[in-house]
């Protein structure tokens, strides 16, 4: 116990007689570090982002923060350490009393200096810290700071534990101070980003959404062809399902969804015939014919019949018993329609994954890319390698990392944090089985050779365990490092030990072991392992001073260490191909390989930023014949904020505002043309030079949305970030709109001054968007409510003009409420007279009315 020298309580009266009545709490009773953690008030403030280069003498850009620490009593001890997570690198600390040290990744620690004189009661100790990069929202700071005492016992600082708003369900971090100025909100002098105030949203919504007529026949995602017959079919009696060439098990999950949204099976219901037509449709194609007294779905394959039923469900309005009479003929634009979920940085439990499978199927997505390992966690049980989950699946305070790896992303010091966990082999098999029922292929991803700290440290723990038992052979069997490697490097995420050594046989033995056990699990689930994603990105500066690598390079004729990463990717990719598995990786790692040394077929997830002018790599890999899947941060990284507002969660390096309207504008078949309508991260014009045109007849394989989880710590937050944006992205994966500009296949430059997107294209896009939002707001959000999905309720646009409050929403149909001077929330029906001198707030509610959205003040 860390105790302060005290004056025993029996002397307090005497002390007061001698004029010592000011003696503090800490001087009259024992105070432990645990009690300090309970009482310490932490305040985190972003002082400014708007910093000129001359003010960032070490690295630019940079930002300044202030951390204020206050106790309600005097405290003079120094044998404590404060740990906290902070994205970005510390550049400079302005404090005589504290040292701030970067440990590993985003974990930092604060310790008192020799000159630290202690805490005075109710007087703040202030640390001013300069950090590398930018910091433009209130969710980049991480929660769950903790203190350790001299015995290395850890205690969470109570003032940094998140709380949740009872009406919205949104996280609040009490220690993070609200943004109030442009110095905090803008990143540089030329930054033209506009705060998503109620007034700005009102103007944006007014000009971007057209009034539309009844959209009963509109399906999301939009079919290839829809013919509206007129009239409706009443389903009050339910449906009687008849199979011709298919079996119930082929479409059981789609029928279950129909039941959930109000269409039950009944022997006296309307005939629902599901018919196999073996010649008419492609693998995923179908037709849906809603007639006067029956519904007929035709398809050639089981997946097509399944999607036909999902389109039937898309016509259903929750609470209504009628659907329009239509004929739909449909097939997908792309064969690869994916969702990537990062369960490594912050774990998502099995039920979350099953829920996402259900929603993916509803919107006809067919690839689930599970990011199962990274620096911060290993998330699936591998028989024979228990350390991967015993150690690598948990983050806690264990300096030796024998029981867990270091805390990251505000996960706190305890093993029972919801950031921790893993899928047992049975959990993973269950996920595979449920995915198969919905025609979704699971693509496992274990990032390597970089982004591998969880695996590296787990195998280090395994090494120490078996060396202690005297079994050196077993200790070395799967070791992922060269023990004699003296290389010093740092990844962009702040790690100095996160890269597998690609020159030791044990690393390849580890890869083979993991792959074998995965194949066994896939076989048990009858869900073949067809694609394996190796990551292959970000391995800067590793292996330069590794004796094993020097020998390996000489043996294999590799001229420099920087080529070792390419060699690893080539070797593992060819090994996968020999097993009949398609190798996949991120584009930056794959782009450094040699085409002639790689398998003929490779999947490349392109994550190059459009706003950085990077399209040549994408086009080059398309032309080579690889399976290119667009995974672009500008449009498909769904961990970015919805709007440019400090209170919107997100990791904003790629996009400060990524709302559904921008996603809807995406034209996957013509990347450079976006320079005409999109701007960069500080609202600067962008220019794209198409210097390597796509060859005629070639194109991308598909599109994938990514949910990375650095700033996403719960299932509800993950659903908030995904929905409804992923539905919009699914629209672009499935359907090619008429307004998409055809690709020219010639060298050309695109910017805001070129006019490849015609006025008609823009008008048609706007009309299509308006129809889409009508259906999303009035029909699909209610279905998400039935599934228990915590989608983002949009913030409301509003203005007050001559005492009249007017409001609008990006999605029509949701209830809008207003409040005056902190009073009761009232429904806003049409325009409303309000007191112009009152504080007016505005918000929306979810389709079922159970959740409120974030409120904005109307200035």
BELRAGI-V426648 format. One record per residue. N is the residue number from 0. RES is the residue in one letter. PHI is phi in whole degrees, 0 to 359 (999 if undefined). OMEGA is omega as a letter, one per 20 degrees, with the letter a starting at -180 (* if undefined). NEAR is the number of other C-alpha atoms within 12 Angstrom. Layout:
N/RES/PHI/OMEGA/NEAR, N/RES/PHI/OMEGA/NEAR
//
This chain:
0/X/999/r/18, 1/X/263/a/25, 2/X/242/r/25, 3/X/271/r/27, 4/X/299/a/18, 5/X/235/r/21, 6/X/255/a/20, 7/X/300/a/18, 8/X/300/a/18, 9/X/295/r/12, 10/X/268/a/18, 11/X/300/a/22, 12/X/297/r/17, 13/X/301/a/15, 14/X/299/a/19, 15/X/294/r/16, 16/X/295/r/12, 17/X/268/r/12, 18/X/84/a/11, 19/X/259/a/16, 20/X/295/r/16, 21/X/279/a/18, 22/X/307/a/27, 23/X/281/r/28, 24/X/305/a/28, 25/X/294/a/32, 26/X/269/a/28, 27/X/243/r/27, 28/X/206/r/23, 29/X/294/r/25, 30/X/233/r/29, 31/X/260/r/30, 32/X/298/r/36, 33/X/301/r/29, 34/X/290/r/31, 35/X/299/r/41, 36/X/299/r/34, 37/X/288/a/26, 38/X/252/a/29, 39/X/293/r/38, 40/X/263/r/34, 41/X/252/r/37, 42/X/234/a/31, 43/X/248/a/35, 44/X/231/r/36, 45/X/279/a/41, 46/X/284/r/34, 47/X/195/r/34, 48/X/259/a/35, 49/X/283/a/32, 50/X/237/r/32, 51/X/286/a/21, 52/X/300/a/19, 53/X/294/r/12, 54/X/267/r/22, 55/X/244/a/25, 56/X/292/a/17, 57/X/263/r/18, 58/X/216/r/22, 59/X/237/i/23, 60/X/283/r/28, 61/X/212/r/35, 62/X/217/a/41, 63/X/248/r/37, 64/X/234/r/39, 65/X/226/r/29, 66/X/245/r/34, 67/X/252/a/28, 68/X/242/a/36, 69/X/225/r/30, 70/X/243/r/32, 71/X/277/r/23, 72/X/213/r/29, 73/X/292/r/32, 74/X/206/a/40, 75/X/251/a/29, 76/X/290/a/30, 77/X/239/a/27, 78/X/269/r/27, 79/X/222/r/33, 80/X/223/r/36, 81/X/253/r/40, 82/X/248/r/43, 83/X/206/r/43, 84/X/262/a/38, 85/X/211/r/43, 86/X/297/r/34, 87/X/92/a/36, 88/X/270/r/37, 89/X/284/r/34, 90/X/258/a/26, 91/X/206/r/26, 92/X/239/r/24, 93/X/254/a/21, 94/X/199/r/23, 95/X/273/a/19, 96/X/261/a/23, 97/X/225/r/31, 98/X/260/r/26, 99/X/240/a/33, 100/X/236/r/26, 101/X/280/r/29, 102/X/264/r/26, 103/X/213/a/34, 104/X/62/a/38, 105/X/259/r/36, 106/X/280/r/41, 107/X/238/r/32, 108/X/222/r/27, 109/X/244/r/33, 110/X/229/r/30, 111/X/287/r/26, 112/X/277/r/19, 113/X/297/a/15, 114/X/273/r/15, 115/X/298/a/20, 116/X/262/r/17, 117/X/102/r/29, 118/X/269/r/29, 119/X/261/a/24, 120/X/305/r/25, 121/X/64/r/19, 122/X/246/a/18, 123/X/288/r/22, 124/X/268/a/30, 125/X/243/r/24, 126/X/251/r/31, 127/X/249/a/30, 128/X/232/r/33, 129/X/257/a/37, 130/X/238/r/36, 131/X/282/r/31, 132/X/100/a/32, 133/X/225/a/40, 134/X/210/a/42, 135/X/240/r/50, 136/X/211/a/41, 137/X/274/a/35, 138/X/247/r/42, 139/X/287/r/40, 140/X/299/a/47, 141/X/257/r/40, 142/X/273/r/41, 143/X/60/r/41, 144/X/301/r/46, 145/X/213/r/44, 146/X/251/r/39, 147/X/238/r/35, 148/X/263/a/28, 149/X/291/r/20, 150/X/265/r/17, 151/X/68/r/23, 152/X/281/a/26, 153/X/250/a/34, 154/X/218/r/35, 155/X/292/r/38, 156/X/280/a/37, 157/X/301/a/26, 158/X/290/r/30, 159/X/254/r/37, 160/X/279/a/31, 161/X/296/r/28, 162/X/236/a/19, 163/X/231/r/16, 164/X/294/a/17, 165/X/292/a/14, 166/X/270/a/20, 167/X/258/a/29, 168/X/77/a/27, 169/X/277/a/34, 170/X/286/r/31, 171/X/236/r/28, 172/X/256/a/31, 173/X/301/a/27, 174/X/279/a/32, 175/X/269/a/34, 176/X/276/a/28, 177/X/295/r/25, 178/X/289/r/27, 179/X/229/a/20, 180/X/223/r/21, 181/X/294/r/25, 182/X/298/r/25, 183/X/277/a/33, 184/X/279/a/36, 185/X/264/a/35, 186/X/262/a/38, 187/X/196/a/31, 188/X/305/a/21, 189/X/275/a/16, 190/X/292/a/27, 191/X/254/r/21, 192/X/301/a/30, 193/X/246/r/24, 194/X/300/a/30, 195/X/280/r/33, 196/X/287/r/30, 197/X/301/a/37, 198/X/293/r/30, 199/X/294/r/29, 200/X/299/r/33, 201/X/298/r/28, 202/X/293/r/22, 203/X/297/a/25, 204/X/296/a/32, 205/X/297/a/25, 206/X/272/a/20, 207/X/258/a/30, 208/X/239/r/29, 209/X/267/r/25, 210/X/296/a/21, 211/X/232/r/19, 212/X/279/a/15, 213/X/306/a/14, 214/X/245/a/28, 215/X/301/a/33, 216/X/268/a/39, 217/X/281/r/41, 218/X/247/r/47, 219/X/245/i/46, 220/X/286/a/47, 221/X/297/r/41, 222/X/289/r/39, 223/X/297/a/27, 224/X/209/r/26, 225/X/229/r/27, 226/X/249/r/22, 227/X/267/a/23, 228/X/276/a/19, 229/X/101/a/16, 230/X/87/a/17, 231/X/226/r/25, 232/X/251/a/30, 233/X/274/a/25, 234/X/249/a/38, 235/X/301/a/21, 236/X/274/a/20, 237/X/83/a/29, 238/X/231/r/31, 239/X/250/a/24, 240/X/273/r/31, 241/X/234/a/26, 242/X/251/r/24, 243/X/229/a/22, 244/X/95/r/20, 245/X/239/r/27, 246/X/238/a/19, 247/X/304/a/22, 248/X/298/a/19, 249/X/294/a/28, 250/X/227/a/34, 251/X/302/a/28, 252/X/290/r/30, 253/X/292/r/39, 254/X/293/r/37, 255/X/297/r/26, 256/X/293/r/35, 257/X/303/r/35, 258/X/297/a/26, 259/X/299/a/25, 260/X/270/r/32, 261/X/117/r/29, 262/X/247/a/36, 263/X/264/r/26, 264/X/275/a/25, 265/X/206/a/18, 266/X/297/r/14, 267/X/254/a/15, 268/X/277/r/23, 269/X/296/r/29, 270/X/297/r/28, 271/X/242/a/36, 272/X/261/r/32, 273/X/243/a/40, 274/X/242/r/35, 275/X/272/r/32, 276/X/238/a/24, 277/X/287/a/20, 278/X/246/a/13, 279/X/273/a/20, 280/X/237/r/26, 281/X/284/a/25, 282/X/305/a/25, 283/X/244/a/32, 284/X/278/a/39, 285/X/195/r/41, 286/X/230/r/41, 287/X/230/a/44, 288/X/237/r/37, 289/X/266/a/39, 290/X/256/a/28, 291/X/294/a/23, 292/X/221/r/22, 293/X/197/r/27, 294/X/235/a/37, 295/X/238/r/37, 296/X/246/r/45, 297/X/243/r/41, 298/X/199/r/40, 299/X/269/a/29, 300/X/239/a/32, 301/X/301/a/38, 302/X/296/r/40, 303/X/296/r/41, 304/X/298/r/49, 305/X/299/a/49, 306/X/291/r/51, 307/X/299/r/50, 308/X/294/r/48, 309/X/294/r/42, 310/X/291/r/45, 311/X/303/r/48, 312/X/298/a/43, 313/X/293/r/43, 314/X/281/a/46, 315/X/276/r/40, 316/X/266/r/34, 317/X/301/a/28, 318/X/93/r/20, 319/X/250/r/22, 320/X/251/a/24, 321/X/238/r/27, 322/X/230/a/39, 323/X/288/r/36, 324/X/276/a/31, 325/X/218/r/33, 326/X/238/a/32, 327/X/245/r/37, 328/X/238/a/32, 329/X/209/r/38, 330/X/200/a/36, 331/X/282/r/38, 332/X/290/a/32, 333/X/239/r/33, 334/X/283/a/30, 335/X/247/a/37, 336/X/228/a/44, 337/X/244/r/43, 338/X/231/r/47, 339/X/257/r/43, 340/X/237/r/43, 341/X/275/r/42, 342/X/258/a/44, 343/X/273/a/47, 344/X/299/r/45, 345/X/224/a/43, 346/X/290/r/45, 347/X/245/a/40, 348/X/287/a/32, 349/X/302/a/28, 350/X/297/r/19, 351/X/300/a/27, 352/X/297/r/34, 353/X/297/r/30, 354/X/297/r/29, 355/X/291/r/44, 356/X/301/r/40, 357/X/298/a/36, 358/X/287/r/40, 359/X/302/a/44, 360/X/297/a/44, 361/X/300/a/42, 362/X/249/r/51, 363/X/63/r/53, 364/X/270/a/49, 365/X/228/r/42, 366/X/225/r/39, 367/X/252/r/44, 368/X/265/a/45, 369/X/265/r/45, 370/X/274/a/41, 371/X/266/r/51, 372/X/208/r/46, 373/X/198/r/47, 374/X/300/a/50, 375/X/260/r/53, 376/X/176/r/52, 377/X/246/a/51, 378/X/240/r/46, 379/X/220/a/47, 380/X/292/r/31, 381/X/242/r/35, 382/X/307/a/22, 383/X/91/r/20, 384/X/231/a/30, 385/X/297/a/26, 386/X/298/a/37, 387/X/301/r/44, 388/X/258/r/39, 389/X/293/a/37, 390/X/253/a/40, 391/X/287/r/47, 392/X/269/a/48, 393/X/231/r/46, 394/X/243/r/45, 395/X/201/a/41, 396/X/275/r/37, 397/X/217/a/22, 398/X/306/r/20, 399/X/273/r/17, 400/X/54/r/28, 401/X/268/a/28, 402/X/254/a/29, 403/X/190/r/38, 404/X/259/a/44, 405/X/299/r/42, 406/X/298/r/47, 407/X/215/r/48, 408/X/53/r/45, 409/X/70/a/46, 410/X/286/r/45, 411/X/83/a/42, 412/X/269/a/40, 413/X/251/a/28, 414/X/293/a/25, 415/X/275/r/18, 416/X/300/r/27, 417/X/290/r/27, 418/X/287/a/39, 419/X/261/r/41, 420/X/138/a/37, 421/X/199/r/35, 422/X/266/r/35, 423/X/294/r/25, 424/X/302/r/27, 425/X/291/r/22, 426/X/303/a/26, 427/X/295/r/37, 428/X/298/r/31, 429/X/299/r/26, 430/X/299/r/39, 431/X/299/a/40, 432/X/295/a/26, 433/X/292/r/31, 434/X/296/a/36, 435/X/300/r/34, 436/X/299/a/32, 437/X/250/r/44, 438/X/61/r/40, 439/X/246/r/38, 440/X/268/r/38, 441/X/269/r/47, 442/X/248/r/41, 443/X/283/a/44, 444/X/229/r/38, 445/X/240/a/45, 446/X/296/a/41, 447/X/195/i/45, 448/X/279/r/45, 449/X/278/a/44, 450/X/54/a/42, 451/X/239/a/46, 452/X/299/a/45, 453/X/301/r/49, 454/X/290/a/52, 455/X/300/a/44, 456/X/291/r/44, 457/X/295/r/44, 458/X/287/r/40, 459/X/295/r/38, 460/X/297/r/33, 461/X/298/r/36, 462/X/301/a/30, 463/X/295/a/24, 464/X/298/a/22, 465/X/282/r/21, 466/X/294/r/18, 467/X/295/r/13, 468/X/271/a/13, 469/X/79/a/13, 470/X/253/a/15, 471/X/293/a/17, 472/X/301/a/16, 473/X/290/r/22, 474/X/299/a/25, 475/X/273/a/28, 476/X/303/a/28, 477/X/235/r/37, 478/X/296/a/39, 479/X/256/a/40, 480/X/228/r/41, 481/X/268/a/33, 482/X/303/a/23, 483/X/263/a/16, 484/X/288/a/25, 485/X/252/a/20, 486/X/298/r/24, 487/X/248/r/18, 488/X/209/r/24, 489/X/215/r/25, 490/X/287/a/27, 491/X/297/r/24, 492/X/272/r/34, 493/X/96/a/30, 494/X/261/r/35, 495/X/246/a/31, 496/X/210/a/38, 497/X/248/a/42, 498/X/239/r/43, 499/X/298/r/48, 500/X/280/a/47, 501/X/273/a/46, 502/X/252/a/40, 503/X/250/a/32, 504/X/301/a/23, 505/X/295/r/27, 506/X/294/r/31, 507/X/288/r/28, 508/X/296/r/21, 509/X/296/r/34, 510/X/301/a/40, 511/X/296/r/23, 512/X/296/r/20, 513/X/298/a/33, 514/X/297/r/31, 515/X/299/a/22, 516/X/293/r/24, 517/X/297/r/37, 518/X/300/r/32, 519/X/298/r/23, 520/X/296/r/32, 521/X/295/r/32, 522/X/295/r/18, 523/X/297/r/20, 524/X/275/a/26, 525/X/55/a/22, 526/X/229/a/29, 527/X/305/r/28, 528/X/277/a/33, 529/X/263/a/28, 530/X/228/r/37, 531/X/231/a/45, 532/X/261/a/42, 533/X/262/a/46, 534/X/76/r/41, 535/X/75/a/44, 536/X/255/r/36, 537/X/55/r/36, 538/X/230/a/40, 539/X/284/r/31, 540/X/75/a/28, 541/X/281/r/36, 542/X/70/a/41, 543/X/293/a/30, 544/X/234/r/23, 545/X/253/r/27, 546/X/303/r/23, 547/X/298/a/28, 548/X/286/r/38, 549/X/297/r/27, 550/X/291/a/22, 551/X/295/a/26, 552/X/296/r/26, 553/X/295/a/16, 554/X/292/a/12, 555/X/256/r/18, 556/X/67/r/15, 557/X/264/a/20, 558/X/280/a/17, 559/X/211/a/22, 560/X/298/a/32, 561/X/295/r/25, 562/X/269/a/29, 563/X/292/r/40, 564/X/298/r/40, 565/X/300/a/33, 566/X/300/r/34, 567/X/300/a/44, 568/X/298/r/44, 569/X/297/a/33, 570/X/294/a/29, 571/X/291/a/40, 572/X/298/r/41, 573/X/292/r/26, 574/X/296/r/25, 575/X/296/a/30, 576/X/300/r/25, 577/X/296/r/17, 578/X/270/a/21, 579/X/80/a/19, 580/X/250/r/29, 581/X/285/r/31, 582/X/284/r/41, 583/X/227/r/43, 584/X/195/r/44, 585/X/281/a/39, 586/X/298/a/40, 587/X/293/r/28, 588/X/292/a/38, 589/X/290/a/41, 590/X/291/r/35, 591/X/270/r/28, 592/X/280/r/31, 593/X/261/a/22, 594/X/308/a/24, 595/X/286/r/12, 596/X/257/r/21, 597/X/258/r/32, 598/X/301/a/31, 599/X/298/a/21, 600/X/248/a/28, 601/X/219/r/41, 602/X/260/r/44, 603/X/242/r/46, 604/X/273/a/45, 605/X/279/r/47, 606/X/239/r/36, 607/X/291/a/31, 608/X/278/r/34, 609/X/299/a/42, 610/X/293/r/36, 611/X/269/r/25, 612/X/79/a/28, 613/X/257/r/29, 614/X/233/a/35, 615/X/298/a/27, 616/X/298/r/34, 617/X/299/a/46, 618/X/295/r/39, 619/X/297/a/29, 620/X/288/r/39, 621/X/297/a/35, 622/X/297/r/23, 623/X/285/r/28, 624/X/98/r/25, 625/X/287/r/34, 626/X/278/a/36, 627/X/270/r/41, 628/X/247/a/42, 629/X/288/a/49, 630/X/228/a/40, 631/X/289/r/38, 632/X/301/a/37, 633/X/306/a/41, 634/X/228/a/49, 635/X/237/r/50, 636/X/268/a/43, 637/X/274/r/50, 638/X/266/r/45, 639/X/277/a/45, 640/X/295/r/43, 641/X/292/a/41, 642/X/225/r/40, 643/X/281/a/35, 644/X/218/a/40, 645/X/302/a/37, 646/X/266/r/34, 647/X/265/r/42, 648/X/298/r/42, 649/X/156/r/40, 650/X/260/b/39, 651/X/266/a/39, 652/X/292/a/28, 653/X/260/a/30, 654/X/202/r/38, 655/X/277/r/44, 656/X/216/a/42, 657/X/226/a/43, 658/X/264/a/42, 659/X/296/a/39, 660/X/295/r/34, 661/X/296/r/30, 662/X/299/a/36, 663/X/299/a/39, 664/X/284/a/42, 665/X/297/r/40, 666/X/241/a/38, 667/X/300/a/43, 668/X/277/a/38, 669/X/210/a/35, 670/X/294/a/46, 671/X/295/a/46, 672/X/293/r/39, 673/X/295/r/42, 674/X/299/r/39, 675/X/281/a/30, 676/X/235/a/31, 677/X/253/r/34, 678/X/240/a/33, 679/X/278/a/35, 680/X/290/r/36, 681/X/247/r/30, 682/X/64/r/25, 683/X/273/r/22, 684/X/299/r/25, 685/X/239/r/29, 686/X/227/r/29, 687/X/237/r/35, 688/X/257/a/28, 689/X/274/a/31, 690/X/269/r/21, 691/X/235/a/25, 692/X/296/r/30, 693/X/289/r/31, 694/X/290/r/20, 695/X/307/r/15, 696/X/88/r/14, 697/X/245/a/22, 698/X/186/a/32, 699/X/282/r/38, 700/X/277/a/33, 701/X/171/a/39, 702/X/226/r/49, 703/X/225/r/45, 704/X/271/a/48, 705/X/244/r/39, 706/X/244/r/46, 707/X/279/a/37, 708/X/234/r/40, 709/X/305/a/42, 710/X/252/a/40, 711/X/244/a/43, 712/X/249/a/42, 713/X/213/r/30, 714/X/300/a/36, 715/X/296/r/26, 716/X/295/r/36, 717/X/297/r/43, 718/X/294/r/37, 719/X/301/a/37, 720/X/289/a/44, 721/X/280/a/45, 722/X/248/j/39, 723/X/265/a/44, 724/X/298/a/42, 725/X/294/r/48, 726/X/294/r/46, 727/X/295/r/40, 728/X/294/r/47, 729/X/299/r/44, 730/X/301/a/45, 731/X/287/r/46, 732/X/290/a/46, 733/X/271/a/38, 734/X/239/r/36, 735/X/264/a/33, 736/X/284/r/33, 737/X/297/a/20, 738/X/277/r/27, 739/X/294/a/29, 740/X/285/r/29, 741/X/300/r/22, 742/X/283/a/27, 743/X/271/a/22, 744/X/60/r/22, 745/X/218/r/19, 746/X/297/a/18, 747/X/196/r/23, 748/X/250/a/27, 749/X/236/r/33, 750/X/201/a/29, 751/X/292/a/22, 752/X/265/r/17, 753/X/278/a/20, 754/X/228/r/19, 755/X/287/r/27, 756/X/271/a/30, 757/X/285/r/18, 758/X/300/r/13, 759/X/292/r/16, 760/X/305/a/22, 761/X/293/r/23, 762/X/293/r/21, 763/X/293/r/23, 764/X/298/a/31, 765/X/297/r/28, 766/X/296/r/26, 767/X/297/r/33, 768/X/299/a/40, 769/X/297/r/33, 770/X/292/r/34, 771/X/298/a/42, 772/X/296/r/40, 773/X/299/a/32, 774/X/288/r/37, 775/X/299/a/40, 776/X/290/a/40, 777/X/265/a/33, 778/X/233/a/37, 779/X/284/a/43, 780/X/297/r/40, 781/X/296/r/35, 782/X/291/r/38, 783/X/298/r/38, 784/X/300/r/29, 785/X/298/r/28, 786/X/275/r/27, 787/X/75/a/27, 788/X/271/a/34, 789/X/274/a/38, 790/X/295/r/40, 791/X/287/r/42, 792/X/281/a/46, 793/X/294/r/45, 794/X/287/a/44, 795/X/262/r/45, 796/X/276/a/39, 797/X/201/r/41, 798/X/221/r/34, 799/X/243/a/29, 800/X/233/a/18, 801/X/54/r/14, 802/X/80/a/18, 803/X/251/r/19, 804/X/271/r/36, 805/X/238/a/33, 806/X/216/r/41, 807/X/208/a/37, 808/X/224/r/40, 809/X/293/r/44, 810/X/243/r/42, 811/X/291/r/36, 812/X/102/r/27, 813/X/276/r/38, 814/X/290/r/34, 815/X/253/r/42, 816/X/237/r/39, 817/X/227/a/42, 818/X/219/r/27, 819/X/243/r/24, 820/X/50/r/18, 821/X/75/r/15, 822/X/280/a/13, 823/X/291/r/13, 824/X/284/a/22, 825/X/233/r/21, 826/X/297/r/21, 827/X/258/r/28, 828/X/250/a/17, 829/X/71/r/16, 830/X/284/a/21, 831/X/223/r/27, 832/X/288/r/20, 833/X/224/r/25, 834/X/281/a/19, 835/X/296/r/20, 836/X/271/r/13, 837/X/277/r/20, 838/X/276/a/19, 839/X/255/r/35, 840/X/239/a/41, 841/X/222/r/45, 842/X/202/r/37, 843/X/246/r/43, 844/X/239/r/39, 845/X/299/a/40, 846/X/301/r/36, 847/X/272/r/29, 848/X/78/a/23, 849/X/275/a/22, 850/X/237/r/30, 851/X/263/r/33, 852/X/273/r/35, 853/X/293/a/36, 854/X/274/r/33, 855/X/240/r/34, 856/X/276/r/28, 857/X/264/a/37, 858/X/282/*/21
//
